[in-house]
Amino acid sequence: KNRDAALATGALAFELNDFIETHYCLPTPDLPDLREENAEDAALILRQHWGLGERPIKNMVHLLESKGVRVFSMAQENVEVDAFSLWRETKPFTFLNTLKSSERSRFDAAHELGHLVLHRHDEPRGKEAEHQAKRFASAFLMPRGGILAQIPATPNLNTLIKLKKYWIVAVSALVYRLNQLN
């Protein structure tokens, strides 16, 4: 049922996108194929390719759209699906659930970006692909150099709350990233 609802959302989005493209000039997709890279390196390469540096990304949806990703919201009835992405010919599409927190939506958008650049040709699938996309999202939203420059040797809760606000991520995502970086 959830899969069918998501596919129906996709079909409507394709029609809407085709209509929009006949009337407006949308950005050409600028997503390199990074399937040969590990998730951490892919995030760094993409940040460099897009000239993002080591600072927080203020608005993931605006960034994705400016790089040619077609971003759509899913139907509200689809609460059990966080997000999904796919390539339609040469165009990347991402579908986000709007019922999530802003931090969660940002992470979901970065996660789907990971799928678009790492798994364009459907390899790998399943848990391995999800793990790679999660690592990519973490590294993309919180780049190694930026995080390490700000974290003290023994962070406390106040430090985590300040960093959460600065990086615009959930505390759980920040702790996950810090764990990745030892």
Buried (B, 14 or more C-beta within 10 A) or exposed (E): EEEEBBEEBBEEBBEEBEEEEEEEEEEEBEBEEBBEBEBBEBBBBBBEBBEBEBEBBEEBBEBBBEBBBBBBBBBEEBEEBBBBBBBEEEBBBBBBBEEBEEBBBBBBBBBBBBBBBBBBEEEEEEEEBBEBBBBBBBBBBBBBEBBEEBBEEEBEEEBBEEBBEBBBBBEEBBBBBBEBEE
